[in-house]
Amino acid sequence: MWKENLYQPFEILVTERTVFLSGVHQHSFFELGYVLSGTGCLTAFGEDVSYRPGTLFLIHPETTHRYNVETVSRFVFLRFTRQAIADYLGSAAEPFLTMPGDSRPVSVSGEDARRIRALFLLIWREKENPGMYSGELLLQWSVSALLMTARNLAASVLPAAGTPPSERIAWLLPYIQRHIGQPERLTTEALCETFHFSRHYLGRYFRRHFQENLARYIARCRMRAVENELANTVSSIKEIAWKYGFSDASHLTKAFRRHAGKTPLQFRKEYLSRLQDRQADGQGHDSQHSGKENRA
């Protein structure tokens, strides 16, 4: 068995493989591996875990592992040191990317799964056909992918009771956002039990760190999620109400009116109207520009 080293804080590797010649090995660095295409398995911690397109693995330093390819596979690997996390991501992401893990793939929520795939596709294409500012673009896309990975890890892995309060609070916001449609998980009692805080301490600690009341923050997150649904989907008000934990469409409409000063249907109609106006302005500008070119 051999160990692979990294000679810079951060590195991107894209590769298409029918077999990994490296066999069983370890790293002295962290590696986030994304499967763009193909099937196979990762062997680590004494078990085989299958992969397919969209699978995301986070391999920690000193982890003995190997990839076994079944069908031709395309991978994007983001390789980074602990120092790179501090330099590019900041301290908020560090607990989640460096916490002890196992061979299971990172669980990514539906919308983030689509976004992460888009980012890794961009990285693959830019690495294959680099252009001006490739280095800067690749770094920005990689940082975005790592941050999304960190927030999904934060939402799926909960802190132990002995974790310092300052670290436990870092898990709280991603957890709230992930479970915003499950109000029973976001009551003060439920959050205190999940994050090992006393009721009084959680409210005080949240206000001190975020300068906002916890219940108000949760309510605003829910309304922002509703706004996103109204703007970007054709879901009915009843469907949106069910998705975000409201008892019915009437309950959602009343809450949304208090939040936005208008009903959900009015919000959607106004948003679509503004969108159409912007598109019309853009087409008009393109037509004027084309006319000038033709006259020239």
C-alpha positions, 0 to 999 in steps of 0.5 A, spaced: 500 500 500 502 506 498 500 514 500 499 519 495 501 526 497 498 533 495 504 538 494 499 544 494 493 546 498 488 545 493 488 541 486 482 539 481 483 532 478 478 530 472 479 523 469 475 518 465 477 510 467 476 503 466 480 501 471 484 505 477 491 502 477 493 505 484 489 500 487 489 500 495 492 506 497 491 512 502 492 520 502 495 525 506 489 530 504 482 530 503 478 528 497 471 530 494 470 525 489 464 526 484 461 521 479 459 524 473 458 517 469 459 510 470 458 505 475 462 501 480 464 501 487 468 504 493 472 500 498 473 503 504 472 501 512 472 494 510 466 494 506 464 496 498 459 501 497 456 502 490 457 508 486 453 511 480 452 518 476 451 523 482 454 519 487 459 524 492 464 521 496 468 525 501 475 521 503 479 523 509 486 523 510 489 516 512 483 512 509 485 506 506 481 505 500 480 503 492 475 505 487 473 499 483 470 500 476 465 496 473 463 501 467 467 506 464 467 512 469 468 519 469 470 522 476 472 529 478 476 530 484 477 536 489 483 535 493 484 539 499 488 540 505 485 543 512 489 549 510 485 550 504 479 550 508 481 555 512 483 559 506 478 558 501 471 556 505 472 559 512 471 556 519 464 555 518 465 549 513 471 546 517 467 542 522 463 538 517 468 537 512 473 534 517 468 530 522 470 523 522 466 519 516 465 513 513 465 510 506 457 512 505 456 517 500 454 524 502 447 525 502 445 531 498 438 534 498 434 534 491 435 541 489 442 541 491 443 535 488 442 538 481 446 544 483 452 540 485 452 536 478 451 542 474 458 545 478 462 539 477 460 539 469 462 546 469 469 544 472 469 538 467 468 542 461 473 547 463 478 543 465 478 539 458 477 546 454 480 551 459 480 558 457 481 565 459 480 566 467 480 558 467 483 558 474 479 563 477 472 560 475 475 553 477 476 555 484 470 559 485 466 553 482 470 548 487 469 552 493 461 553 491 461 545 491 465 544 497 460 549 501 454 545 498 457 539 501 458 542 507 451 544 508 448 537 506 453 534 511 451 539 517 444 537 515 444 530 515 449 529 521 448 531 528 453 534 533 454 529 539 452 532 546 459 533 548 460 538 542 462 545 544 456 550 544 459 554 539 460 548 534 453 545 535 450 552 533 453 551 526 449 545 525 443 549 527 442 553 520 443 548 515 438 543 519 433 548 519 433 550 512 433 542 510 427 541 515 423 547 513 417 543 511 417 539 517 415 544 523 414 538 528 422 538 528 423 545 528 419 547 535 424 549 540 423 543 544 425 539 538 431 543 537 433 543 544 433 535 544 436 535 537 442 540 539 443 538 546 441 545 549 436 548 554 430 551 552 432 558 555 440 557 553 438 556 545 433 562 545 439 567 548 444 563 544 441 564 537 439 571 539 447 573 541 449 570 534 444 571 529 441 578 532 434 575 531 429 571 534 429 563 533 422 563 531 422 569 527 428 566 523 424 559 522 418 563 519 422 567 515 426 561 512 419 558 511 416 564 507 422 565 503 422 557 501 414 559 499 416 565 495 421 560 491 416 555 490 411 561 487 416 564 483 420 558 480 414 552 480 407 551 477 405 548 484 398 550 486 397 553 493 395 547 496 401 543 494 406 548 497 402 549 503 402 541 504 410 541 502 412 547 507 407 544 513 401 549 513 395 546 515 391 548 508 391 553 503 388 558 507 393 558 513 398 559 508 395 565 504 394 568 511 401 567 513 404 569 507 399 576 507 402 578 513 409 576 511 409 580 504 402 584 504 399 580 498 396 573 497 401 568 494 397 568 487 398 576 487 405 575 488 406 569 483 402 574 478 407 580 479 413 576 479 411 573 472 409 580 470 416 583 472 419 577 468 416 578 462 417 585 462 425 584 463 425 578 457 421 583 453 426 589 454 432 584 453 429 582 446 428 589 444 435 591 446 437 585 442 433 587 436 436 594 436 443 592 436 442 587 431 438 593 427 444 597 428 449 592 425 445 591 419 445 598 417 453 598 418 
